[in-house]
Amino acid sequence: QVELVESGGGLVQAGGSLRLSCAAPVSIVSIDDMGWYRQSPGKERELVATITSGGSTNYAYSVKGRFTISRDNTKNTVYLQMNSLKPEDTAVYYCNAKGLRRYGYYADNTWGQGTQVTVSS
């Protein structure tokens, strides 16, 4: 079982910024789409942003213009730069990777453990 390791969550005031990172093991030779999802108490997990292996991005309407997703394929890492944070951005943020491949291994859909982001007003 391949694990995605997330970092960068924390507590920030409204208007502030945070950068999340998520890394797959260096043994992984390719990953299709990578993305970030979030879940608040009492709500379903929702898409925040995704990025293809070629760099095409997709964002939830609520974060467009404030969040930027990027990836470094040489490091098997995806980032989420979050600016102008709002209290409603408070959630557990989960990294997702689709199509993880290495010799003798394939995983269609892999999740990170989640990292808490709290935005105070």
C-alpha positions as a Markdown table, in Angstrom:
| # | Residue | x | y | z |
|---|---|---|---|---|
| 1 | Gln | 0.0 | 0.0 | 0.0 |
| 2 | Val | 1.4 | 3.3 | -1.1 |
| 3 | Glu | 1.0 | 6.3 | 1.2 |
| 4 | Leu | 0.7 | 9.9 | 0.4 |
| 5 | Val | 2.3 | 12.2 | 2.9 |
| 6 | Glu | 0.7 | 15.5 | 3.5 |
| 7 | Ser | 2.1 | 18.6 | 5.3 |
| 8 | Gly | 1.4 | 22.3 | 5.6 |
| 9 | Gly | -1.9 | 22.6 | 7.4 |
| 10 | Gly | -2.4 | 24.8 | 10.4 |
| 11 | Leu | -4.2 | 27.7 | 11.9 |
| 12 | Val | -4.2 | 31.1 | 10.1 |
| 13 | Gln | -6.2 | 34.3 | 10.3 |
| 14 | Ala | -8.7 | 35.3 | 7.7 |
| 15 | Gly | -6.8 | 36.8 | 4.7 |
| 16 | Gly | -3.7 | 34.8 | 5.4 |
| 17 | Ser | -2.0 | 32.1 | 3.3 |
| 18 | Leu | -1.0 | 28.5 | 3.7 |
| 19 | Arg | 0.8 | 26.1 | 1.4 |
| 20 | Leu | -0.1 | 22.4 | 1.5 |
| 21 | Ser | 2.2 | 19.7 | 0.1 |
| 22 | Cys | 1.6 | 16.0 | -0.7 |
| 23 | Ala | 4.3 | 13.6 | -1.7 |
| 24 | Ala | 4.1 | 10.1 | -3.1 |
| 25 | Pro | 7.1 | 7.8 | -2.6 |
| 26 | Val | 10.1 | 8.3 | -5.0 |
| 27 | Ser | 9.6 | 4.7 | -6.1 |
| 28 | Ile | 6.4 | 5.7 | -8.0 |
| 29 | Val | 7.3 | 6.2 | -11.6 |
| 30 | Ser | 4.1 | 7.9 | -12.8 |
| 31 | Ile | 0.9 | 9.5 | -11.5 |
| 32 | Asp | -2.1 | 10.5 | -13.6 |
| 33 | Asp | -4.2 | 13.2 | -12.0 |
| 34 | Met | -3.4 | 14.6 | -8.5 |
| 35 | Gly | -5.7 | 16.8 | -6.5 |
| 36 | Trp | -7.0 | 18.2 | -3.3 |
| 37 | Tyr | -10.3 | 17.7 | -1.6 |
| 38 | Arg | -11.7 | 19.0 | 1.6 |
| 39 | Gln | -14.3 | 18.0 | 4.2 |
| 40 | Ser | -15.9 | 20.1 | 6.9 |
| 41 | Pro | -17.9 | 18.6 | 9.8 |
| 42 | Gly | -21.3 | 17.5 | 8.7 |
| 43 | Lys | -20.5 | 18.0 | 5.0 |
| 44 | Glu | -19.5 | 15.7 | 2.2 |
| 45 | Arg | -16.0 | 15.7 | 0.9 |
| 46 | Glu | -15.7 | 18.1 | -2.0 |
| 47 | Leu | -13.2 | 18.8 | -4.8 |
| 48 | Val | -10.9 | 21.8 | -4.3 |
| 49 | Ala | -8.6 | 21.5 | -7.2 |
| 50 | Thr | -7.0 | 18.9 | -9.6 |
| 51 | Ile | -4.1 | 18.8 | -11.9 |
| 52 | Thr | -3.3 | 16.4 | -14.7 |
| 53 | Ser | 0.2 | 15.0 | -15.4 |
| 54 | Gly | 0.4 | 17.5 | -18.2 |
| 55 | Gly | -0.4 | 20.4 | -15.9 |
| 56 | Ser | -4.0 | 21.1 | -16.8 |
| 57 | Thr | -5.9 | 22.4 | -13.8 |
| 58 | Asn | -9.5 | 22.5 | -12.5 |
| 59 | Tyr | -10.8 | 24.4 | -9.5 |
| 60 | Ala | -13.9 | 24.6 | -7.5 |
| 61 | Tyr | -15.7 | 27.9 | -8.1 |
| 62 | Ser | -15.3 | 28.8 | -4.4 |
| 63 | Val | -11.5 | 28.9 | -4.6 |
| 64 | Lys | -10.9 | 30.2 | -8.1 |
| 65 | Gly | -8.5 | 33.1 | -8.0 |
| 66 | Arg | -7.4 | 32.4 | -4.4 |
| 67 | Phe | -5.9 | 28.9 | -4.6 |
| 68 | Thr | -3.3 | 27.6 | -7.0 |
| 69 | Ile | -2.5 | 23.9 | -7.5 |
| 70 | Ser | 0.8 | 22.8 | -8.9 |
| 71 | Arg | 2.9 | 19.7 | -9.1 |
| 72 | Asp | 6.5 | 18.6 | -9.4 |
| 73 | Asn | 6.6 | 15.3 | -11.3 |
| 74 | Thr | 10.3 | 14.8 | -10.6 |
| 75 | Lys | 9.4 | 14.7 | -6.8 |
| 76 | Asn | 5.9 | 13.1 | -7.2 |
| 77 | Thr | 4.6 | 16.0 | -5.2 |
| 78 | Val | 1.5 | 18.2 | -5.5 |
| 79 | Tyr | 1.1 | 21.6 | -3.9 |
| 80 | Leu | -1.8 | 23.8 | -3.0 |
| 81 | Gln | -1.1 | 27.5 | -2.4 |
| 82 | Met | -4.0 | 29.0 | -0.6 |
| 83 | Asn | -4.2 | 32.8 | -0.4 |
| 84 | Ser | -6.9 | 35.1 | 0.9 |
| 85 | Leu | -8.2 | 32.4 | 3.2 |
| 86 | Lys | -11.7 | 32.7 | 4.6 |
| 87 | Pro | -13.3 | 31.0 | 7.7 |
| 88 | Glu | -15.4 | 28.9 | 5.3 |
| 89 | Asp | -12.2 | 27.3 | 4.0 |
| 90 | Thr | -11.8 | 25.6 | 7.3 |
| 91 | Ala | -11.7 | 21.8 | 6.7 |
| 92 | Val | -9.6 | 18.7 | 6.6 |
| 93 | Tyr | -7.8 | 18.8 | 3.3 |
| 94 | Tyr | -7.1 | 15.5 | 1.6 |
| 95 | Cys | -4.6 | 14.8 | -1.1 |
| 96 | Asn | -5.6 | 12.4 | -3.9 |
| 97 | Ala | -3.7 | 10.6 | -6.6 |
| 98 | Lys | -5.1 | 8.7 | -9.5 |
| 99 | Gly | -3.2 | 6.1 | -11.5 |
| 100 | Leu | -0.2 | 5.5 | -9.3 |
| 101 | Arg | 2.3 | 3.2 | -11.0 |
| 102 | Arg | 5.6 | 1.6 | -10.2 |
| 103 | Tyr | 7.0 | -1.8 | -11.3 |
| 104 | Gly | 4.5 | -4.5 | -10.3 |
| 105 | Tyr | 2.1 | -2.0 | -8.7 |
| 106 | Tyr | -0.9 | 0.0 | -9.8 |
| 107 | Ala | -3.4 | 1.9 | -7.6 |
| 108 | Asp | -6.4 | 3.5 | -9.2 |
| 109 | Asn | -7.3 | 5.9 | -6.4 |
| 110 | Thr | -5.1 | 6.8 | -3.4 |
| 111 | Trp | -5.8 | 9.2 | -0.5 |
| 112 | Gly | -3.6 | 11.0 | 2.0 |
| 113 | Gln | -4.3 | 11.0 | 5.7 |
| 114 | Gly | -5.7 | 14.5 | 5.7 |
| 115 | Thr | -4.4 | 17.8 | 7.2 |
| 116 | Gln | -6.4 | 20.3 | 9.2 |
| 117 | Val | -6.7 | 23.8 | 7.9 |
| 118 | Thr | -8.4 | 26.3 | 10.3 |
| 119 | Val | -9.1 | 29.9 | 9.4 |
| 120 | Ser | -10.0 | 32.2 | 12.2 |
| 121 | Ser | -12.1 | 35.3 | 11.7 |
